[in-house]
Amino acid sequence: MNWLFDECMPPTWSQAFADLVVRRKDNTIEACHLLDHLKSGTGDDGVLQWIQSQPRHVMLISGDNSRKTRVGDPRMHLLSVTNKVTAVFLSPKLCQYSGFEKFRALIYCLPQLEQAYDGPVGDRYRIEPHGTGYKCAPWPLPSTGAADRPGPGVSS
């Protein structure tokens, strides 16, 4: 499994996550940070092109699902679906948390993240605080066309 973290996760914490999951018995997860391969500020199109150029399937873990964007600039959470890139988005609330809390959320949701990676390419998921922990669930495109709201069954 290849996972790519964008700038939502500090490079030190994405490296800590990579080091931790690589020590698993099956040694099947490879994780890296966007800045390991691309320059800071690379546009979403450039990120998606890099992902698609990889020989193995890459799942993007991103915080890029905000409501604010430049006029006419499609958001990553929409582009990932149209470009058939599996993506996991941290909720806006989780994006405000420290790198450690984001790391904790990823570890907490590791089984669901593995299922997401093995699921249909191009699906999108969302990790959000839930009770005393976190949940990772599918985040379908809204049927109303309101791209800023989560899909059915997912609270914001």
Secondary structure, DSSP 8 states (H G I E B T S, - for coil): -EEEE-TTS-HHHHHHHHHHHHTSSS---EEEEGGGTS-TT--HHHHHHHHHHSSS-EEEEE----S---TT---HHHHHHHTT--EEEE-HHHHTS-HHHHHHHHHHTHHHHHHHHHS-TT-EEEEEEETTEEEEEE----TTS-TTS--TT---
